Amino acid sequence: MQVDEEKELVIQKRRSLIVWVYSLKQLKTLKRHGFIQYVSRRMKYVVLYMNEENVDTTEEKINNLHFVRKVERSYRPDVEMNFAEKIGTKAAYQYVEEEGFEVEEINTQIRLAENV
């Protein structure tokens, strides 16, 4: 019996949530929602990874837990990481103007403390 099926490797889109908590005692309940990648004991936050399609529902569930202060999404998947064409060219200094943002260049002079 031979099975000649082609198996494809499908890469899942993942996103992380940064969960700010009041107490780290309830880490076991956060493990149910995703993979815990990092825990900051001093600043009391947890970095939690999960599949992209589960982020909306899981974020609401986690936000409703009593020990959770705030939930933030990671913006890493939204940022374009291909810099190959832009390095060393004028395109590296170009930016897309968005509504509501204005960029001003201000002439600043560096003053040394002894000349003040």
C-alpha positions as CSV (number, residue, x, y, z in Angstrom):
1,M,0.0,0.0,0.0
2,Q,1.6,3.2,-1.2
3,V,0.0,6.5,-0.8
4,D,1.2,9.0,-3.4
5,E,-0.2,12.2,-2.1
6,E,1.6,15.5,-2.4
7,K,1.7,17.2,0.9
8,E,2.1,21.0,0.9
9,L,3.6,23.0,3.6
10,V,1.1,25.8,4.3
11,I,2.4,28.7,6.3
12,Q,-0.1,30.0,8.8
13,K,-0.3,33.7,9.3
14,R,0.4,34.5,12.9
15,R,0.0,37.6,15.0
16,S,1.0,38.4,18.6
17,L,-1.0,40.0,21.3
18,I,0.6,41.9,24.1
19,V,-1.5,41.3,27.2
20,W,-1.0,43.7,30.1
21,V,-2.0,42.0,33.4
22,Y,-2.5,43.0,37.0
23,S,-1.1,39.7,38.3
24,L,1.0,36.9,36.7
25,K,-0.7,34.2,38.8
26,Q,-3.2,33.4,36.0
27,L,-0.7,32.5,33.3
28,K,-2.3,29.1,32.9
29,T,-5.6,30.6,31.6
30,L,-3.7,32.6,29.0
31,K,-2.0,29.4,27.8
32,R,-5.4,28.2,26.6
33,H,-5.7,31.1,24.1
34,G,-2.3,30.8,22.4
35,F,1.4,30.2,22.6
36,I,3.1,32.3,25.4
37,Q,6.4,33.5,23.9
38,Y,7.5,35.9,26.6
39,V,6.6,37.0,30.1
40,S,7.9,40.2,31.7
41,R,7.7,39.8,35.4
42,R,8.8,43.3,36.2
43,M,6.5,45.1,33.8
44,K,3.7,42.5,34.0
45,Y,2.9,41.8,30.4
46,V,2.7,38.6,28.3
47,V,3.4,38.2,24.6
48,L,1.0,35.7,23.2
49,Y,1.1,34.2,19.6
50,M,-1.9,32.8,17.8
51,N,-3.2,32.3,14.3
52,E,-4.4,35.4,12.4
53,E,-8.0,34.1,12.0
54,N,-8.4,33.7,15.8
55,V,-7.2,37.1,16.8
56,D,-10.5,39.0,16.8
57,T,-12.4,36.5,18.9
58,T,-9.5,35.7,21.2
59,E,-8.8,39.4,21.8
60,E,-12.3,40.0,23.1
61,K,-12.2,36.9,25.3
62,I,-8.9,37.9,26.8
63,N,-10.0,41.5,27.3
64,N,-13.0,40.3,29.4
65,L,-10.8,38.4,31.9
66,H,-10.7,40.0,35.3
67,F,-6.9,40.0,35.6
68,V,-6.2,41.7,32.3
69,R,-5.5,45.4,32.2
70,K,-5.2,46.0,28.4
71,V,-4.6,44.0,25.2
72,E,-2.6,45.4,22.3
73,R,-2.1,43.9,18.8
74,S,1.4,43.6,17.3
75,Y,1.8,45.7,14.1
76,R,4.7,43.6,12.8
77,P,2.7,41.7,10.1
78,D,1.4,45.1,8.8
79,V,4.8,46.6,8.2
80,E,6.5,45.9,4.9
81,M,9.8,44.3,5.6
82,N,11.3,44.3,2.0
83,F,14.0,47.0,2.1
84,A,16.1,45.6,-0.7
85,E,15.1,48.2,-3.4
86,K,15.3,51.1,-1.0
87,I,18.7,50.8,0.6
88,G,21.1,53.4,-0.6
89,T,18.7,55.1,-3.0
90,K,16.5,58.2,-2.8
91,A,13.5,55.9,-2.3
92,A,14.7,55.3,1.2
93,Y,14.0,58.9,2.1
94,Q,10.6,59.1,0.4
95,Y,7.4,58.8,2.4
96,V,3.8,58.5,1.5
97,E,1.7,61.5,2.8
98,E,-1.3,60.4,4.8
99,E,-4.3,62.4,5.7
100,G,-3.9,64.4,8.8
101,F,-0.1,64.3,9.0
102,E,2.2,67.1,8.1
103,V,5.9,67.0,8.3
104,E,7.8,70.2,9.1
105,E,11.6,70.6,9.0
106,I,12.8,72.8,11.8
107,N,16.3,74.3,11.7
108,T,17.9,73.4,14.9
109,Q,21.2,74.6,16.1
110,I,23.4,72.7,18.5
111,R,24.7,74.8,21.3
112,L,27.4,73.8,23.6
113,A,26.9,74.3,27.3
114,E,29.9,76.6,27.6
115,N,28.4,79.0,25.0
116,V,25.0,79.4,26.6
